[in-house]
Amino acid sequence: MARMGSRAQAVSRFYSSEPLFGEVAPEVMEASLIHLATENERYLSELPGQAGCCKESRTVEFVFLLAEKWHLDHSARYQAVELLERFMIKQVEQICKSPSENVESTKGGSSRSSLKEQLYATFVLRLVSCIQLASKLSLHYNIVTSDTALKFLQSLKYSYTKQELLESELAVLETLQFQINVSTPLAYIELLLEVLGHNGCLLPAKPLHQMCVQLLDFLYLKREAIYDTLLKTAIENSTPSELQIAKFLAVKEDFMLLAVGIISTSVFVLNPEHWKQVVEHLNCVTGITSQSISEFSHAVLKHVVGSSTPKQQRRK
């Protein structure tokens, strides 16, 4: 019976979507941190001008509600949003390169207007495909099957077939050149929490992780408002110029900044007495200044509870 009990615990642990902290070797942590930092810097250096175009609140809420309906873990919902975002950017780039409707295409290519119409008409289908793909990447036993996806689409009066659903998944894969296993902000957060614990920040990992996830959900849903506050705080001006807004795009897409900001805010909510120490640790680990971390926490908290804390450091 004891063996059966241990086996049941092992199975339960295997299927758990919650991370296990304190079990990663230091050299693995270091390698993983370097990998994520490099990946983040590479993405920011190649940042397309349309970045963030598909992270509008209603779209994110749609993805989150579907992920919840299908019992997917948080990693899958973030992955679905990021896949949809990158797929849509590629589609927008293709539309921009296509000939306009008043220019004849001698090669028989689709016109800009027809591509736009096709993009709008298949948006919900592509969104569902991105959730399906994310469910297969989440290393969790819940995978959104074709039958489940079709049943949902039919409930919205779409008449897609199983073949069209499979072709939609393939279209997303081919558009992204099968590069779909992208790191989400949650991966950055979980790794940094592991590093903090290894470096001696003995905070309760489980409640801190749960708070981080709740705040990350909130930020995804209130993204524009929070980053608008952060921009105005950074430039000390309530009316940013078009150039300032354009340059700020890299800040909005910086997953490392997002991760340290969410952790900092979570610690401020749960363990305010440790907040300063954690910010200093995050600064040492990532190189992101304490002021930037503080300003990010200020922006998030302002929209969570209308608070202006933690107090911002005065610029010199």
C-alpha atoms as a printed R data frame, in Angstrom:
    type eleno elety resid chain resno       x      y       z
1   ATOM     1    CA   MET     A     1   0.000  0.000   0.000
2   ATOM     2    CA   ALA     A     2   2.881  2.344   0.756
3   ATOM     3    CA   ARG     A     3   4.233  1.798  -2.754
4   ATOM     4    CA   MET     A     4   0.813  2.542  -4.247
5   ATOM     5    CA   GLY     A     5   0.632  5.761  -2.207
6   ATOM     6    CA   SER     A     6   4.050  6.941  -3.357
7   ATOM     7    CA   ARG     A     7   3.136  6.129  -6.958
8   ATOM     8    CA   ALA     A     8  -0.079  8.175  -6.654
9   ATOM     9    CA   GLN     A     9   1.911 11.086  -5.252
10  ATOM    10    CA   ALA     A    10   4.401 10.809  -8.110
11  ATOM    11    CA   VAL     A    11   1.624 10.820 -10.706
12  ATOM    12    CA   SER     A    12  -0.059 13.788  -9.014
13  ATOM    13    CA   ARG     A    13   3.246 15.628  -8.958
14  ATOM    14    CA   PHE     A    14   3.905 14.836 -12.613
15  ATOM    15    CA   TYR     A    15   0.543 16.248 -13.686
16  ATOM    16    CA   SER     A    16   0.726 19.322 -11.473
17  ATOM    17    CA   SER     A    17   0.928 22.598 -13.357
18  ATOM    18    CA   GLU     A    18   2.529 24.360 -10.381
19  ATOM    19    CA   PRO     A    19   6.323 24.861 -10.432
20  ATOM    20    CA   LEU     A    20   8.580 23.179  -7.903
21  ATOM    21    CA   PHE     A    21  11.035 25.656  -6.415
22  ATOM    22    CA   GLY     A    22  14.385 24.861  -4.826
23  ATOM    23    CA   GLU     A    23  15.161 21.864  -7.032
24  ATOM    24    CA   VAL     A    24  17.171 23.451  -9.843
25  ATOM    25    CA   ALA     A    25  20.964 23.163  -9.841
26  ATOM    26    CA   PRO     A    26  22.841 26.523  -9.775
27  ATOM    27    CA   GLU     A    27  24.583 25.858 -13.097
28  ATOM    28    CA   VAL     A    28  21.205 25.114 -14.754
29  ATOM    29    CA   MET     A    29  19.765 28.331 -13.325
30  ATOM    30    CA   GLU     A    30  22.682 30.339 -14.666
31  ATOM    31    CA   ALA     A    31  22.481 28.776 -18.121
32  ATOM    32    CA   SER     A    32  18.710 29.273 -18.246
33  ATOM    33    CA   LEU     A    33  18.994 32.900 -17.167
34  ATOM    34    CA   ILE     A    34  21.607 33.614 -19.838
35  ATOM    35    CA   HIS     A    35  19.417 31.895 -22.434
36  ATOM    36    CA   LEU     A    36  16.330 33.940 -21.530
37  ATOM    37    CA   ALA     A    37  18.288 37.207 -21.381
38  ATOM    38    CA   THR     A    38  19.822 36.510 -24.796
39  ATOM    39    CA   GLU     A    39  16.454 35.547 -26.277
40  ATOM    40    CA   ASN     A    40  14.883 38.707 -24.863
41  ATOM    41    CA   GLU     A    41  17.640 40.959 -26.207
42  ATOM    42    CA   ARG     A    42  17.486 39.312 -29.637
43  ATOM    43    CA   TYR     A    43  13.727 39.841 -29.858
44  ATOM    44    CA   LEU     A    44  14.010 43.483 -28.782
45  ATOM    45    CA   SER     A    45  16.780 44.116 -31.323
46  ATOM    46    CA   GLU     A    46  14.540 42.790 -34.118
47  ATOM    47    CA   LEU     A    47  11.313 44.266 -32.765
48  ATOM    48    CA   PRO     A    48   8.708 44.771 -35.513
49  ATOM    49    CA   GLY     A    49   6.809 48.031 -35.565
50  ATOM    50    CA   GLN     A    50   3.514 46.152 -35.198
51  ATOM    51    CA   ALA     A    51   4.538 44.542 -31.877
52  ATOM    52    CA   GLY     A    52   1.684 44.534 -29.395
53  ATOM    53    CA   CYS     A    53  -0.969 44.890 -32.099
54  ATOM    54    CA   CYS     A    54  -2.836 41.773 -30.970
55  ATOM    55    CA   LYS     A    55  -2.619 42.230 -27.198
56  ATOM    56    CA   GLU     A    56  -5.743 44.361 -27.053
57  ATOM    57    CA   SER     A    57  -7.734 43.683 -23.865
58  ATOM    58    CA   ARG     A    58 -10.747 42.031 -25.497
59  ATOM    59    CA   THR     A    59  -8.553 39.635 -27.477
60  ATOM    60    CA   VAL     A    60  -6.535 38.681 -24.395
61  ATOM    61    CA   GLU     A    61  -9.720 38.222 -22.369
62  ATOM    62    CA   PHE     A    62 -11.132 35.977 -25.104
63  ATOM    63    CA   VAL     A    63  -8.005 33.791 -24.985
64  ATOM    64    CA   PHE     A    64  -7.979 33.679 -21.173
65  ATOM    65    CA   LEU     A    65 -11.660 32.718 -20.935
66  ATOM    66    CA   LEU     A    66 -11.252 29.960 -23.521
67  ATOM    67    CA   ALA     A    67  -8.143 28.651 -21.761
68  ATOM    68    CA   GLU     A    68 -10.080 28.596 -18.492
69  ATOM    69    CA   LYS     A    69 -13.039 26.854 -20.149
70  ATOM    70    CA   TRP     A    70 -10.684 24.178 -21.441
71  ATOM    71    CA   HIS     A    71  -8.837 23.842 -18.097
72  ATOM    72    CA   LEU     A    72  -5.443 24.903 -19.432
73  ATOM    73    CA   ASP     A    73  -2.688 26.084 -17.124
74  ATOM    74    CA   HIS     A    74  -1.466 29.684 -17.027
75  ATOM    75    CA   SER     A    75   1.600 28.926 -19.110
76  ATOM    76    CA   ALA     A    76  -0.625 27.794 -21.988
77  ATOM    77    CA   ARG     A    77  -2.788 30.911 -21.912
78  ATOM    78    CA   TYR     A    78   0.235 33.236 -22.088
79  ATOM    79    CA   GLN     A    79   1.777 31.085 -24.814
80  ATOM    80    CA   ALA     A    80  -1.445 31.299 -26.829
81  ATOM    81    CA   VAL     A    81  -1.468 35.103 -26.605
82  ATOM    82    CA   GLU     A    82   2.173 35.318 -27.692
83  ATOM    83    CA   LEU     A    83   1.652 32.854 -30.580
84  ATOM    84    CA   LEU     A    84  -1.385 34.777 -31.805
85  ATOM    85    CA   GLU     A    85   0.541 38.042 -31.515
86  ATOM    86    CA   ARG     A    86   3.498 36.778 -33.547
87  ATOM    87    CA   PHE     A    87   1.266 35.124 -36.126
88  ATOM    88    CA   MET     A    88  -0.777 38.308 -36.605
89  ATOM    89    CA   ILE     A    89   2.377 40.410 -36.977
90  ATOM    90    CA   LYS     A    90   3.566 38.117 -39.781
91  ATOM    91    CA   GLN     A    91   0.164 38.397 -41.426
92  ATOM    92    CA   VAL     A    92   0.190 42.198 -41.172
93  ATOM    93    CA   GLU     A    93   3.687 42.284 -42.669
94  ATOM    94    CA   GLN     A    94   2.472 40.133 -45.556
95  ATOM    95    CA   ILE     A    95  -0.468 42.486 -46.150
96  ATOM    96    CA   CYS     A    96   1.842 45.508 -46.166
97  ATOM    97    CA   LYS     A    97   4.054 43.853 -48.793
98  ATOM    98    CA   SER     A    98   1.137 42.861 -51.021
99  ATOM    99    CA   PRO     A    99  -0.014 45.025 -53.956
100 ATOM   100    CA   SER     A   100  -2.873 47.422 -53.284
101 ATOM   101    CA   GLU     A   101  -6.207 46.814 -55.006
102 ATOM   102    CA   ASN     A   102  -5.544 49.456 -57.699
103 ATOM   103    CA   VAL     A   103  -2.251 47.835 -58.725
104 ATOM   104    CA   GLU     A   104  -2.481 44.787 -60.931
105 ATOM   105    CA   SER     A   105  -0.417 41.828 -59.846
106 ATOM   106    CA   THR     A   106   1.025 40.140 -62.909
107 ATOM   107    CA   LYS     A   107   2.104 37.201 -60.771
108 ATOM   108    CA   GLY     A   108  -1.424 36.481 -59.607
109 ATOM   109    CA   GLY     A   109  -0.767 37.463 -55.985
110 ATOM   110    CA   SER     A   110  -3.601 38.360 -53.643
111 ATOM   111    CA   SER     A   111  -4.465 42.021 -53.288
112 ATOM   112    CA   ARG     A   112  -4.097 43.865 -50.006
113 ATOM   113    CA   SER     A   113  -7.857 44.144 -49.520
114 ATOM   114    CA   SER     A   114  -8.490 40.419 -50.087
115 ATOM   115    CA   LEU     A   115  -5.761 39.493 -47.596
116 ATOM   116    CA   LYS     A   116  -7.297 41.835 -45.018
117 ATOM   117    CA   GLU     A   117 -10.720 40.306 -45.552
118 ATOM   118    CA   GLN     A   118  -9.293 36.812 -45.174
119 ATOM   119    CA   LEU     A   119  -7.476 37.826 -41.989
120 ATOM   120    CA   TYR     A   120 -10.642 39.247 -40.424
121 ATOM   121    CA   ALA     A   121 -12.770 36.292 -41.528
122 ATOM   122    CA   THR     A   122 -10.441 33.666 -40.034
123 ATOM   123    CA   PHE     A   123  -9.373 35.525 -36.880
124 ATOM   124    CA   VAL     A   124 -11.398 33.432 -34.400
125 ATOM   125    CA   LEU     A   125 -10.298 30.227 -36.129
126 ATOM   126    CA   ARG     A   126  -6.630 31.260 -35.893
127 ATOM   127    CA   LEU     A   127  -7.094 32.262 -32.252
128 ATOM   128    CA   VAL     A   128  -8.480 28.800 -31.464
129 ATOM   129    CA   SER     A   129  -5.593 27.195 -33.375
130 ATOM   130    CA   CYS     A   130  -3.083 29.159 -31.298
131 ATOM   131    CA   ILE     A   131  -4.737 27.910 -28.107
132 ATOM   132    CA   GLN     A   132  -4.632 24.355 -29.436
133 ATOM   133    CA   LEU     A   133  -0.933 24.649 -30.233
134 ATOM   134    CA   ALA     A   134  -0.207 26.210 -26.833
135 ATOM   135    CA   SER     A   135  -2.033 23.361 -25.094
136 ATOM   136    CA   LYS     A   136   0.293 20.910 -26.834
137 ATOM   137    CA   LEU     A   137   3.373 22.858 -25.735
138 ATOM   138    CA   SER     A   138   2.455 23.313 -22.080
139 ATOM   139    CA   LEU     A   139   3.760 19.862 -21.022
140 ATOM   140    CA   HIS     A   140   0.402 19.330 -19.344
141 ATOM   141    CA   TYR     A   141  -2.014 16.478 -19.863
142 ATOM   142    CA   ASN     A   142  -4.873 18.768 -21.004
143 ATOM   143    CA   ILE     A   143  -4.718 19.117 -24.781
144 ATOM   144    CA   VAL     A   144  -7.477 20.864 -26.737
145 ATOM   145    CA   THR     A   145  -8.606 18.259 -29.249
146 ATOM   146    CA   SER     A   146 -10.076 18.991 -32.667
147 ATOM   147    CA   ASP     A   147 -13.481 17.791 -31.468
148 ATOM   148    CA   THR     A   148 -13.418 20.215 -28.524
149 ATOM   149    CA   ALA     A   149 -12.335 23.123 -30.713
150 ATOM   150    CA   LEU     A   150 -14.922 22.334 -33.397
151 ATOM   151    CA   LYS     A   151 -17.715 22.104 -30.834
152 ATOM   152    CA   PHE     A   152 -16.818 25.588 -29.568
153 ATOM   153    CA   LEU     A   153 -16.597 27.085 -33.070
154 ATOM   154    CA   GLN     A   154 -19.939 25.542 -33.971
155 ATOM   155    CA   SER     A   155 -21.478 27.115 -30.870
156 ATOM   156    CA   LEU     A   156 -20.490 30.478 -32.417
157 ATOM   157    CA   LYS     A   157 -22.242 29.470 -35.671
158 ATOM   158    CA   TYR     A   158 -19.028 28.774 -37.576
159 ATOM   159    CA   SER     A   159 -19.235 25.808 -39.944
160 ATOM   160    CA   TYR     A   160 -15.592 24.742 -40.088
161 ATOM   161    CA   THR     A   161 -14.679 21.113 -40.714
162 ATOM   162    CA   LYS     A   162 -12.040 19.101 -38.911
163 ATOM   163    CA   GLN     A   163  -9.876 19.332 -42.029
164 ATOM   164    CA   GLU     A   164 -10.109 23.137 -42.025
165 ATOM   165    CA   LEU     A   165  -9.171 23.154 -38.351
166 ATOM   166    CA   LEU     A   166  -6.072 21.062 -39.044
167 ATOM   167    CA   GLU     A   167  -5.185 23.306 -41.984
168 ATOM   168    CA   SER     A   168  -5.500 26.340 -39.705
169 ATOM   169    CA   GLU     A   169  -3.010 24.857 -37.227
170 ATOM   170    CA   LEU     A   170  -0.657 24.156 -40.121
171 ATOM   171    CA   ALA     A   171  -1.079 27.725 -41.404
172 ATOM   172    CA   VAL     A   172   0.003 29.106 -38.020
173 ATOM   173    CA   LEU     A   173   2.959 26.706 -37.868
174 ATOM   174    CA   GLU     A   174   4.128 27.532 -41.386
175 ATOM   175    CA   THR     A   175   3.711 31.277 -40.917
176 ATOM   176    CA   LEU     A   176   5.864 31.104 -37.782
177 ATOM   177    CA   GLN     A   177   8.265 28.685 -39.509
178 ATOM   178    CA   PHE     A   178   7.477 26.145 -36.778
179 ATOM   179    CA   GLN     A   179   9.191 28.412 -34.204
180 ATOM   180    CA   ILE     A   180   6.344 28.251 -31.695
181 ATOM   181    CA   ASN     A   181   8.035 27.294 -28.437
182 ATOM   182    CA   VAL     A   182   8.588 30.909 -27.383
183 ATOM   183    CA   SER     A   183   9.276 31.814 -23.772
184 ATOM   184    CA   THR     A   184   6.481 33.644 -21.985
185 ATOM   185    CA   PRO     A   185   6.813 36.255 -19.222
186 ATOM   186    CA   LEU     A   186   5.814 33.525 -16.758
187 ATOM   187    CA   ALA     A   187   8.978 31.567 -17.625
188 ATOM   188    CA   TYR     A   188  11.063 34.645 -16.750
189 ATOM   189    CA   ILE     A   189   9.166 35.128 -13.497
190 ATOM   190    CA   GLU     A   190   9.523 31.514 -12.378
191 ATOM   191    CA   LEU     A   191  13.243 31.429 -13.147
192 ATOM   192    CA   LEU     A   192  13.871 34.712 -11.299
193 ATOM   193    CA   LEU     A   193  11.913 33.415  -8.284
194 ATOM   194    CA   GLU     A   194  14.174 30.360  -8.315
195 ATOM   195    CA   VAL     A   195  17.259 32.575  -8.479
196 ATOM   196    CA   LEU     A   196  16.004 34.780  -5.621
197 ATOM   197    CA   GLY     A   197  15.491 31.718  -3.435
198 ATOM   198    CA   HIS     A   198  18.968 30.430  -4.266
199 ATOM   199    CA   ASN     A   199  20.470 33.846  -3.435
200 ATOM   200    CA   GLY     A   200  18.974 33.873   0.037
201 ATOM   201    CA   CYS     A   201  15.655 35.727  -0.388
202 ATOM   202    CA   LEU     A   202  13.712 33.297   1.773
203 ATOM   203    CA   LEU     A   203  10.203 34.332   0.805
204 ATOM   204    CA   PRO     A   204   7.271 31.877   0.690
205 ATOM   205    CA   ALA     A   205   7.530 30.662  -2.897
206 ATOM   206    CA   LYS     A   206   4.007 29.322  -3.453
207 ATOM   207    CA   PRO     A   207   1.967 32.393  -2.378
208 ATOM   208    CA   LEU     A   208   4.474 34.687  -4.109
209 ATOM   209    CA   HIS     A   209   4.150 32.694  -7.327
210 ATOM   210    CA   GLN     A   210   0.348 32.807  -7.088
211 ATOM   211    CA   MET     A   211   0.409 36.581  -6.599
212 ATOM   212    CA   CYS     A   212   2.759 36.953  -9.581
213 ATOM   213    CA   VAL     A   213   0.349 34.994 -11.777
214 ATOM   214    CA   GLN     A   214  -2.622 37.086 -10.656
215 ATOM   215    CA   LEU     A   215  -0.761 40.323 -11.338
216 ATOM   216    CA   LEU     A   216   0.510 39.022 -14.680
217 ATOM   217    CA   ASP     A   217  -3.078 38.220 -15.685
218 ATOM   218    CA   PHE     A   218  -4.086 41.726 -14.611
219 ATOM   219    CA   LEU     A   219  -1.274 43.317 -16.602
220 ATOM   220    CA   TYR     A   220  -2.154 41.379 -19.759
221 ATOM   221    CA   LEU     A   221  -5.752 42.604 -19.426
222 ATOM   222    CA   LYS     A   222  -4.826 46.207 -18.559
223 ATOM   223    CA   ARG     A   223  -1.659 46.368 -20.633
224 ATOM   224    CA   GLU     A   224  -2.215 49.647 -22.467
225 ATOM   225    CA   ALA     A   225  -3.330 51.590 -19.393
226 ATOM   226    CA   ILE     A   226  -0.437 50.352 -17.224
227 ATOM   227    CA   TYR     A   227   2.246 51.015 -19.828
228 ATOM   228    CA   ASP     A   228   0.725 54.414 -20.568
229 ATOM   229    CA   THR     A   229   1.169 55.280 -16.883
230 ATOM   230    CA   LEU     A   230   4.723 53.930 -16.948
231 ATOM   231    CA   LEU     A   231   5.598 56.005 -20.029
232 ATOM   232    CA   LYS     A   232   4.255 59.216 -18.514
233 ATOM   233    CA   THR     A   233   6.132 58.490 -15.290
234 ATOM   234    CA   ALA     A   234   9.388 57.796 -17.148
235 ATOM   235    CA   ILE     A   235   9.295 60.990 -19.219
236 ATOM   236    CA   GLU     A   236   7.696 63.079 -16.440
237 ATOM   237    CA   ASN     A   237   5.147 64.395 -18.906
238 ATOM   238    CA   SER     A   238   1.450 63.612 -19.352
239 ATOM   239    CA   THR     A   239   1.538 64.158 -23.131
240 ATOM   240    CA   PRO     A   240   4.263 62.020 -24.732
241 ATOM   241    CA   SER     A   241   5.303 62.783 -28.296
242 ATOM   242    CA   GLU     A   242   4.936 60.298 -31.161
243 ATOM   243    CA   LEU     A   243   8.682 59.709 -31.077
244 ATOM   244    CA   GLN     A   244   8.617 58.939 -27.338
245 ATOM   245    CA   ILE     A   245   5.709 56.536 -27.857
246 ATOM   246    CA   ALA     A   246   7.583 54.791 -30.687
247 ATOM   247    CA   LYS     A   247  10.765 54.433 -28.631
248 ATOM   248    CA   PHE     A   248   8.752 53.132 -25.679
249 ATOM   249    CA   LEU     A   249   7.640 50.093 -27.698
250 ATOM   250    CA   ALA     A   250  10.827 48.272 -26.679
251 ATOM   251    CA   VAL     A   251   9.922 48.827 -23.012
252 ATOM   252    CA   LYS     A   252   6.432 47.385 -23.544
253 ATOM   253    CA   GLU     A   253   7.890 44.245 -25.154
254 ATOM   254    CA   ASP     A   254  10.721 43.698 -22.622
255 ATOM   255    CA   PHE     A   255   9.863 40.412 -20.875
256 ATOM   256    CA   MET     A   256  12.725 40.709 -18.394
257 ATOM   257    CA   LEU     A   257  11.515 44.125 -17.226
258 ATOM   258    CA   LEU     A   258   7.982 42.775 -17.054
259 ATOM   259    CA   ALA     A   259   9.112 39.831 -14.923
260 ATOM   260    CA   VAL     A   260  11.092 41.877 -12.395
261 ATOM   261    CA   GLY     A   261   8.262 44.410 -12.218
262 ATOM   262    CA   ILE     A   262   5.662 41.748 -11.465
263 ATOM   263    CA   ILE     A   263   7.873 40.093  -8.830
264 ATOM   264    CA   SER     A   264   8.625 43.444  -7.211
265 ATOM   265    CA   THR     A   265   4.931 44.340  -7.080
266 ATOM   266    CA   SER     A   266   4.001 40.922  -5.670
267 ATOM   267    CA   VAL     A   267   6.584 41.220  -2.902
268 ATOM   268    CA   PHE     A   268   5.362 44.733  -2.082
269 ATOM   269    CA   VAL     A   269   1.818 43.370  -1.678
270 ATOM   270    CA   LEU     A   270   2.696 40.251   0.318
271 ATOM   271    CA   ASN     A   271   5.931 41.088   2.144
272 ATOM   272    CA   PRO     A   272   6.515 44.860   2.000
273 ATOM   273    CA   GLU     A   273   9.255 44.642   4.627
274 ATOM   274    CA   HIS     A   274  11.362 42.616   2.159
275 ATOM   275    CA   TRP     A   275  10.575 44.760  -0.878
276 ATOM   276    CA   LYS     A   276  13.750 46.860  -0.900
277 ATOM   277    CA   GLN     A   277  15.980 43.794  -0.476
278 ATOM   278    CA   VAL     A   278  14.224 41.975  -3.343
279 ATOM   279    CA   VAL     A   279  14.522 44.984  -5.656
280 ATOM   280    CA   GLU     A   280  18.251 45.146  -4.934
281 ATOM   281    CA   HIS     A   281  18.586 41.422  -5.696
282 ATOM   282    CA   LEU     A   282  16.644 41.789  -8.949
283 ATOM   283    CA   ASN     A   283  18.861 44.706  -9.909
284 ATOM   284    CA   CYS     A   284  22.006 42.617  -9.310
285 ATOM   285    CA   VAL     A   285  20.671 39.613 -11.219
286 ATOM   286    CA   THR     A   286  19.218 41.396 -14.271
287 ATOM   287    CA   GLY     A   287  21.033 44.740 -14.414
288 ATOM   288    CA   ILE     A   288  17.687 46.566 -14.509
289 ATOM   289    CA   THR     A   289  17.939 49.652 -12.308
290 ATOM   290    CA   SER     A   290  16.127 49.826  -8.986
291 ATOM   291    CA   GLN     A   291  14.412 52.993 -10.204
292 ATOM   292    CA   SER     A   292  13.013 51.248 -13.283
293 ATOM   293    CA   ILE     A   293  11.744 48.372 -11.144
294 ATOM   294    CA   SER     A   294  10.180 50.817  -8.675
295 ATOM   295    CA   GLU     A   295   8.480 52.792 -11.448
296 ATOM   296    CA   PHE     A   296   7.047 49.612 -12.920
297 ATOM   297    CA   SER     A   297   5.613 48.550  -9.548
298 ATOM   298    CA   HIS     A   298   4.179 52.021  -9.083
299 ATOM   299    CA   ALA     A   299   2.397 51.822 -12.459
300 ATOM   300    CA   VAL     A   300   0.919 48.386 -11.753
301 ATOM   301    CA   LEU     A   301  -0.220 49.242  -8.222
302 ATOM   302    CA   LYS     A   302  -1.781 52.478  -9.395
303 ATOM   303    CA   HIS     A   303  -4.171 50.480 -11.556
304 ATOM   304    CA   VAL     A   304  -4.682 47.649  -9.066
305 ATOM   305    CA   VAL     A   305  -5.621 49.728  -6.033
306 ATOM   306    CA   GLY     A   306  -5.198 53.326  -7.122
307 ATOM   307    CA   SER     A   307  -2.088 53.600  -4.936
308 ATOM   308    CA   SER     A   308   0.952 55.708  -5.694
309 ATOM   309    CA   THR     A   309   3.205 53.419  -3.654
310 ATOM   310    CA   PRO     A   310   5.935 52.228  -3.681
311 ATOM   311    CA   LYS     A   311   7.346 55.719  -3.620
312 ATOM   312    CA   GLN     A   312   9.352 56.598  -6.677
313 ATOM   313    CA   GLN     A   313  12.919 57.700  -6.357
314 ATOM   314    CA   ARG     A   314  13.484 61.293  -7.421
315 ATOM   315    CA   ARG     A   315  15.499 61.699 -10.584
316 ATOM   316    CA   LYS     A   316  18.740 63.495 -10.084
